[in-house]
Amino acid sequence: MHISRLDLNLFVVLDAIYTEGNITRAARTLNLTQPALSHALGRLRRMFDDPLFVRQGSAMMPTPLVRSLIGPVRQSLKTLTASVQESKAFNPESAQRTFTIGFRDVMEARILRPLMARLDREAPGVEIASVRIEGNELEADLAGGVVDLAVEVLRPGLSTRVQRSPLTRDELVVVAGEGHPLAAGGLDLAAYLAAAHVLVSSRRTGIGLEDVELARLGHQRQVRLRCQQYYAACRVVAETDLLLTMPGQYARMINHGLATCIHPFPLPVPPVTIYLYWHEQAALDPANQWLRRALTALMAEQDGL
């Protein structure tokens, strides 16, 4: 077949189905209807005279032909996308665009206020959508364009197609009620272990980073309450004898006006590094580059203060 007869959009469809492993999710990623995507898959099958994907339950499993093609196809799409993006300048003053950023509540609270203030000055037509993102969905959401950027802790197991840079660091602290009987003379490890604790996590089960550090030294604490939000946990701590371990800068933000005290974590643990993540497809996009620079500069200013 002569290359002039090829529809490049079909290779975008091929990549989406391979990435998602599911027709419905691939259609959603490409903003197509499921019948439209199925029609495109039919054209691909006729073009290559191969089924390309075989259904196994709800999953679409690639054939050997697709496995051999996907690397060159992705590289070609990446090169083409980069060439187009490089030819487009991003002017924040006149841009009309929505960026979607994946956040956890800690970093959302720290970043959104200064980010929107900066956009008011430099990019009044730019809008931000802050969404929750799960660690196991990070790469798929970046690859599919569900999010433009993500702000997260270190996530092992991501492919080299996901790029990252350090954004900020934060230390662990312990929040206690003002009259906590165990914290009157400072909070040492013995007092910390003798108390009951709140664990904040979006997951239904599992331990926190502080528990990993404690277990490494042979210690275990008693978690009496598990909840989803740090602010709710701080309200509980202010009126009980429970302790809460959390990131220091966020603790100082949300405990104003509460009857709480902030203590150092009683073990010498390194600060937690927060990273900015993006997909290689967006690496050369001037708009994405501008937003990455803006976020990095904002966090540098906060850390400097």
Secondary structure, DSSP 8 states (H G I E B T S, - for coil): --GGG--HHHHHHHHHHHHHSSHHHHHHHTT--HHHHHHHHHHHHHHHTS--EEEETTEEEE-HHHHHHHHHHHHHHHHHHHHHHHT----TTT--EEEEEEE-HHHHHHHHHHHHHHHHHH-TTEEEEEEE--GGGHHHHHHTTS-SEEEEE--TT--TTEEEEEEEEE-EEEEEETT-TTSTT---HHHHHHSEEEEE-SSSS---HHHHHHHHTT---EEEEEES-HHHHHHHHHTSS-EEEEEHHHHHHHTTTSSEEEEE-SS----EEEEEEEEGGGTT-HHHHHHHHHHHHHHHHHHH-
